Amino acid sequence: MSFYDYLQQVNWDECRLSIRSKSKTDVECALSRQRLTLNDFQALISPAAEPYLEQMAQRSMQLTRQRFGNTLQMYIPLYLSNLCSNICTYCGFSIHNKIRRTTLTLPQLNAEIAAVKKMGFDHVLLVSGESEHRVGIDYFRKIIKQVKSQFAHLSMEVQPLDQHEYEELIDLGLDAVLVYQETYNPVTYAAHHLKGKKQDFRYRLETADRLGKAGIHKIGIGALIGLDDWRTDSYHVAMHLDYLQRTYWQTKYSISFPRLRPCAGEFQPKSIMTDRQLLQLICAYRLFNPDVELSLSTRESAHFRNNVLPLGITSLSAGSSTQPGGYTDDRKLALKQFEISDDRPPEQMEEIIKQKGLEVVWKDWDRSLNASF
Ligand code: SF4
């Protein structure tokens, strides 16, 4: 039994209608509970919950401070390669886009590591396109030990791998893997993944199961907001989280909520999520699950990030570049996956976080402490 099997019993349209049909009474009932059900989560992301945003935000902030203290963890993405064998309609790295392709060599990687360390980061997220032969397991084997020797916490957002490959990378120092399903609607998924291994909806969906079985420390999940109805996709993320926590209870979890950004190509999002709706979703995740880490990237604007960061977020990127070599080569090359929105440097971000009464954490303390005892 995997989450794929679980999902066979769930009907997308019924979920969508159920969320839409929630009433004020359902929202108030959800807000009155200590432990929320998936049905309560539906109420909190429904249109009926929009007038309760202030109440949700207060509760979300309180739960976050209770569970995570007055801290925010900082991380930075490090792009290894923009090679990709897939076509995803929304992504600048798609094989049919005419951009310059590059993969970091070991000396280039070392230069990027030095640049990122200089900015103060001790938590790095390695990112690459999906090119099995050029940026696959052999490449990861070569670089992971080297990267891990420089950082307290190492996450990856790369092509999905088999369980035994994850086991090997965990032994080499891998702490966390982020794998977003993009959309949990198989029909929409097929319409946006037109070529390559990523077309296999089931293999991607079962990645978190393989990671759980491999014994990874942390798994990040999420949907790409804008591909389909954001409420229904976000409800599927909550179901996925609930399933994973029950099945692989030793693992920690994080959720991201990337909204589609402009990129090379002509893609336009199907559904637009407003800032208020994104805040509603962040609060709903927190109320549903006080323990889950919630991560906000530089896709979002400075204004939005400033306002929401005390309300439920637990980790934040800053100073990000979405192109391989972006921290050491400041030429404006057309190598990026997407345009970032908040380009403030980490030290400025740190100042803003402190002004909000929060402390910046540059490494994953839990994992570091576990390792030292
Ligand atoms: S989303 Fe990932 S797999 Fe799809 S084209 Fe972009 S980098 Fe490749």
Residues whose N, C-alpha, C, O or C-beta is under 5 A from the ligand:
A	BS01	SF4	C84 N86 I87 C88 C91 F93 S94 S128 G129 E130 K198
